[in-house]
Amino acid sequence: MSIAELKENTRLADRYFPLNVFHNRSDGGTVLHLHWHDHLEMIYLTEGEAVFDIGGHSYTANKGDLLFVNGGQLHSGYSIHNRRVRYTALVFHPSLLAGSGADPHYAVHVAPYLNGERLLPRHVPVSAPLHAVLEEWLLRLVDEFGRKETAYESVVKAYLSLILSLVARHDPPLAAASAGKYRENAERFRPLLDYLEAHYAQKITVEEAAAIVSLSPYHLCKSFKKATGRTLVEFLQLIRMNRAEKLLKQTNLPVTEIAHRVGYGSINSFDKVFKKIKHYSPSSARKQTRCSRPDGR
């Protein structure tokens, strides 16, 4: 599977109002499959505890926490201890807030988040100073979208503009530089990420991985973790365990066969890594036979 194949076709039915709200639930395991899209996304956890991987960083989110996904960022999520998780996801295309080219305030404060020059904060916990106001505006936005009364589109856009404006007010000056560096690193490692997705069951040495992106082994180890938030081994383990979890839930293959298919000759090693990554056991995953997507999109 390539990075391109992980791109999600998010359903935004109205091309003149490219925004949608999803109310999602998972009874354990994967909360959000690994994917990316050009849209921006806000995630509001309404029940449970989950780990979200966003743009190479992992965040443990509790009830009430907010998370932002910038356009083009790989992201996924899984529940803690295989317990139920509910969350609301707001997804919108940057064109929704396209402002006038003659508006310097829009160009300085809002546009950079829409065109990727600046990064939205990935995690806003309940304890953060911004949280209370962001939560209030998001909930009002979701309510307006759900009721769809006259002129609700304008009200929704107004709340979305307020949210981005508040983020901009508290954004550190280095956010623009960080966004540029993120894009640069993401492009540099894309060939390697494509390779790992396609050959996850095979062994790969640091030297082989470094050759794919024309780096020395030393610089690969140093740069890869900065770009993805994980070491090469940890990133490969995540890919393998995501695939294993899917096979455990959607097939009747023996666990030993699944372990072999994702690159493990020892069932004990497979079990240990699965528990470390997913926070529950392969046997618990096997009991979950639902084949529908947990994120409902």
C-alpha positions in Angstrom: 0.0 0.0 0.0 1.4 3.4 -1.0 1.0 6.8 0.7 -1.2 7.7 -2.2 -3.5 4.7 -1.5 -3.8 5.9 2.1 -5.5 9.1 0.9 -9.1 9.2 2.1 -12.0 10.4 0.0 -13.9 12.2 2.7 -17.5 12.7 1.9 -18.3 16.4 1.7 -21.5 16.3 -0.3 -22.0 20.0 -1.0 -19.1 21.4 -3.1 -20.2 24.9 -2.3 -20.1 24.2 1.5 -17.3 21.6 1.8 -17.7 20.6 5.5 -19.1 17.6 7.3 -19.5 16.4 10.9 -19.1 12.7 11.8 -20.2 11.1 15.1 -18.0 8.1 15.4 -17.8 5.1 17.8 -15.5 2.2 18.3 -16.1 -0.6 20.9 -12.3 -1.1 21.2 -9.2 -1.5 19.1 -8.8 0.8 16.1 -10.6 4.1 16.4 -9.4 5.7 13.2 -7.6 3.8 10.4 -4.3 5.2 9.1 -5.0 7.7 6.3 -4.6 11.2 5.2 -6.5 13.9 3.3 -6.2 17.4 2.0 -8.9 18.6 4.4 -8.4 20.0 7.8 -10.0 18.1 10.8 -10.9 18.7 14.4 -11.5 15.7 16.7 -13.5 16.1 19.9 -13.4 13.1 22.2 -16.7 12.6 24.0 -16.1 9.2 25.7 -13.2 7.0 26.6 -9.5 7.3 26.2 -7.5 6.9 23.0 -4.1 7.4 21.5 -4.0 9.4 18.2 -1.0 9.4 15.9 -1.0 12.7 14.0 1.8 13.8 11.7 4.3 11.5 13.4 3.5 12.3 17.0 1.4 10.3 19.5 -1.1 12.0 21.8 -3.1 10.3 24.6 -6.5 12.0 24.6 -9.2 11.8 27.3 -12.8 12.8 27.3 -13.2 16.4 26.3 -9.8 16.8 24.6 -9.5 18.4 21.2 -7.2 17.4 18.4 -6.4 19.0 15.1 -5.2 17.3 11.9 -3.5 19.5 9.3 -4.0 18.8 5.6 -1.7 16.1 4.3 -0.9 14.6 7.7 -1.1 10.8 8.2 -3.2 10.1 11.2 -4.8 7.2 13.0 -6.1 6.2 16.5 -6.7 3.3 18.8 -8.5 2.9 22.1 -6.7 2.4 25.4 -7.2 -1.0 26.9 -9.7 -2.0 24.2 -12.5 0.1 25.7 -15.3 2.0 23.9 -14.5 5.4 22.4 -16.8 8.0 21.0 -15.7 11.2 19.2 -17.0 13.9 16.9 -14.9 14.7 13.8 -15.3 18.0 12.0 -13.8 17.9 8.5 -13.6 20.8 6.1 -11.8 21.8 2.9 -9.6 25.0 3.1 -11.7 26.5 0.3 -14.6 26.9 2.7 -12.9 29.9 4.4 -11.2 31.3 1.3 -11.1 35.0 1.9 -10.6 38.0 -0.3 -7.1 38.5 -1.6 -7.5 42.2 -0.7 -8.0 41.3 3.0 -4.6 41.6 4.8 -5.9 40.4 8.1 -7.2 37.1 6.5 -3.8 36.7 4.7 -1.8 37.1 7.9 -4.0 35.3 10.5 -6.2 32.7 8.8 -4.8 31.8 5.4 -1.5 30.3 6.7 -3.4 27.5 8.4 -5.4 26.7 5.3 -2.4 26.6 2.9 -0.1 24.7 5.2 2.3 27.5 6.1 1.4 27.1 9.7 0.4 24.1 11.7 -2.7 23.9 13.9 -2.0 22.6 17.4 -2.3 18.8 17.3 -3.6 18.3 20.9 -5.6 20.7 23.1 -6.2 18.9 26.4 -9.0 20.0 28.8 -6.4 21.7 31.0 -5.2 24.0 28.2 -6.1 27.7 28.5 -7.6 27.7 25.1 -9.8 24.6 25.6 -12.9 26.0 27.2 -13.6 28.6 24.5 -12.6 26.3 21.6 -14.9 23.6 23.0 -17.8 26.0 23.3 -17.5 27.3 19.7 -17.0 23.8 18.3 -20.1 22.5 20.1 -22.2 25.5 18.9 -20.9 24.8 15.3 -21.8 21.1 15.5 -25.3 22.1 16.8 -25.8 24.6 14.0 -24.7 22.0 11.4 -27.0 19.4 12.9 -30.1 21.6 13.0 -29.5 23.2 9.6 -31.8 26.2 10.1 -31.9 29.1 7.8 -28.4 30.5 7.1 -26.7 27.8 9.1 -23.8 27.8 6.6 -22.9 31.4 7.5 -23.1 30.7 11.2 -20.9 27.5 10.9 -18.3 29.5 8.9 -18.3 32.2 11.5 -17.6 29.8 14.3 -14.9 28.1 12.2 -13.3 31.5 11.6 -13.4 32.2 15.3 -11.7 29.0 16.1 -8.9 29.6 13.7 -8.5 33.2 14.8 -8.2 32.2 18.5 -5.6 29.6 17.6 -3.7 32.2 15.6 -3.8 34.6 18.6 -2.0 32.1 20.8 0.2 30.5 18.2 4.0 30.7 18.8 6.0 32.5 16.1 7.9 29.4 15.2 4.8 27.6 13.9 5.4 28.7 10.3 9.0 27.4 10.3 7.8 24.2 11.9 5.2 23.7 9.2 7.8 24.2 6.5 10.1 21.7 8.1 7.3 19.2 8.4 6.5 19.4 4.7 10.2 19.0 3.8 10.7 16.0 6.0 7.4 14.4 4.8 8.5 14.6 1.2 12.0 13.4 1.9 10.8 10.2 3.6 7.8 9.5 1.3 9.7 6.9 -0.8 10.7 5.0 2.4 7.2 5.1 3.8 5.8 3.7 0.5 8.4 0.9 0.7 7.5 0.0 4.3 3.8 -0.1 3.5 4.4 -2.4 0.6 7.0 -4.7 2.2 6.1 -4.6 5.9 6.4 -8.3 6.4 10.0 -8.3 5.1 13.1 -7.6 7.1 14.8 -4.3 6.3 18.1 -3.1 7.7 18.9 0.5 8.5 21.4 0.5 5.7 18.8 -0.6 3.2 16.3 2.0 4.4 18.9 4.7 4.3 19.8 3.9 0.7 16.1 4.4 -0.3 16.2 8.0 0.7 19.9 8.6 -0.1 21.0 9.2 3.5 23.7 7.7 5.7 22.4 5.3 8.4 23.3 7.8 11.1 21.4 10.6 9.5 18.4 8.3 8.7 18.0 7.3 12.4 18.3 10.9 13.5 16.0 12.5 10.9 13.4 9.7 10.6 12.3 10.0 14.2 12.1 13.8 13.9 9.9 13.4 10.8 7.6 10.7 12.1 7.9 10.7 15.9 9.0 7.1 15.8 12.2 5.1 15.2 12.3 3.0 12.0 11.6 -0.1 14.0 8.7 1.4 15.9 7.1 2.7 12.6 7.4 -0.7 11.0 5.9 -2.3 14.1 2.9 0.1 13.9 2.3 -0.9 10.2 2.5 -4.6 11.0 0.2 -4.4 14.0 -2.4 -2.4 12.1 -2.4 -5.1 9.4 -2.5 -7.8 12.1 -5.4 -6.2 13.9 -7.4 -6.1 10.6 -6.7 -9.8 9.9 -7.6 -10.8 13.5 -11.0 -9.1 13.2 -11.9 -9.8 9.6 -10.6 -13.3 9.0 -10.6 -16.7 10.6 -6.8 -17.2 10.0 -5.0 -18.8 13.0 -3.0 -16.3 15.1 0.2 -18.1 14.2 -0.5 -17.6 10.5 -1.3 -13.9 11.0 1.9 -13.4 12.9 3.8 -15.0 10.1 2.1 -12.9 7.5 3.1 -9.7 9.2 6.7 -10.7 9.6 6.9 -12.6 13.0 8.3 -16.1 13.2 7.7 -16.2 17.0 4.1 -16.0 18.3 5.5 -14.8 21.6 7.3 -11.9 20.0 4.1 -11.1 18.0 2.0 -11.1 21.1 4.4 -8.9 23.0 4.6 -6.3 20.2 0.8 -6.3 19.6 0.1 -5.6 23.3 2.7 -2.8 23.3 1.2 -1.1 20.3 -2.5 -1.8 20.7 -2.8 -1.9 24.5 -4.8 -5.2 24.4 -4.1 -8.8 23.3 -4.5 -10.5 19.9 -7.1 -12.8 21.5 -9.2 -9.8 22.5 -9.0 -8.5 19.0 -10.1 -11.9 17.6 -13.3 -11.6 19.6 -14.2 -8.5 17.7 -15.8 -9.7 14.5 -17.3 -6.4 13.3 -16.2 -5.7 9.7 -17.5 -2.2 9.4 -15.2 0.8 9.6 -15.1 2.2 13.2 -14.9 5.8 12.0 -18.2 5.7 10.0 -16.9 7.6 6.9 
